[in-house]
């Protein structure tokens, strides 16, 4: 939610900030803005719309300052318009601020500031914070760092902020609580960003602020990090960035989403690399092995997640219960955190999150931790808040995922969950050595089968052209592929804005069947294994009501081919691995439909990739 970028050094700040904002647009694209800090004055440009609109608005201006901050917004308080866009200025025009997060107590603070004579232009919580900083700065004659610290001690909520004062064009103050903030350390220059992507080509060294920390970044000096509460100076860990520029560029593809769909053979292999060693008869996962007693003694495993990651969790439930026979519950993090759940010390709570920053998942995890559960993370972003909070975890190695709709992160999550389930099942004796070995060998081959599944692109394009104007779509699957149906429907609605629902195929007759007519495309996931015969019966039921059937089938299938309007073949595999393969054509189908409808595939309306507000 919202992206922040800043620069201080010898180069021109404007191009670095604009480029950085473009890379952070996945975090929100309701509005964009930039402010450059010249001695004694500033240049503020902001606009409703995207970074491209901001660039348009900046044309013809003299923008040569070498210090500035910028923002791309996902609106929380106040509609997306020019006035509510960031950066915000304080009443005296001196304090410049960008903010990612929510100031929950902004109303009482605003009332108080109004009593002191402050006025407000926007409806945002962030403008309140800018004025609060001005208030402390002028009333107590404080340095910018101190004024920010005083103000933040009054604030309840979540934030990552970057603040400048036009009294000094040599300093930026940043702080974080609940929203991420990274500082890139160059030679005599510093970069600030919500994640490291805006500065990967300039430096590999970064400080990730911890919750409750702030930093003073002064030209030509060391970065000073301190606690917001208590003011204690801390010495920050400098991390070496693992991502390269090529990973965050489109690499010849028209959209990031298409690139990421096509990267899946590699991202799944990367996620298995060094972990799956069938020749040696083992799966190596330090996070599980070091804490195996926790898992073996667990009376149950609770998986918490949101969105696509929640769908991965549902598949995880099937896998862990099947292979390891440990009871699993899967919860929406947003429900779990507020429903006073029963959590015991011998529960293992697994959080699944691509970004590692989702506010609800983070809060659910904190709750479980407070109640004494062992908490485990499956995250894609190294150094993320969830990854740092957990007792142990396994990273998915999908690489940066930029398209807002999750694709390669999902299949990487399924891969990690499969590895965990197999490892637990092998060690607690629920899987025979023979079955375990044969599954491991088969899993090793999955990246190649994903490669094959991608070959259906042409027929999928044809299907997309046929159904692109549908207003509704139904996705059906059973067993392991019920979550696949949910994920397929989510992908379609996210990026093409077609109303789509996923259902367990057998539940169709308890409601959705009423919707079926000759205009309703029904996408049925019907691989040969599992509950094939039952799904075939469900297909018959759709056909007799004239629904249009698009079936995802195992290659060589003839029975469903006879019934369906279209079939998309996936390679044969064990039922347990079929969600990884069956999800590929569903991703492609959504992608092509969205492109044909002229939708912005990588930045669907109203969505953001990293949801750091609840
Ligand atoms: C947002 C994204 C989804 C994602 C969900 C959970 O809604 O648009 O793609 O599945 O957040 O995100 P996480 O980073 O926790 O997996």
Boltz pocket constraint, residues with backbone or C-beta under 6 A from the ligand:
constraints:
  - pocket:
      binder: B
      contacts: [[A, 306], [A, 307], [A, 308], [A, 309], [A, 352], [A, 353], [A, 354], [A, 355], [A, 356], [A, 357], [A, 358], [A, 361], [A, 404], [A, 405], [A, 406], [A, 607], [A, 608], [A, 609], [A, 610], [A, 611]]
      max_distance: 6.0
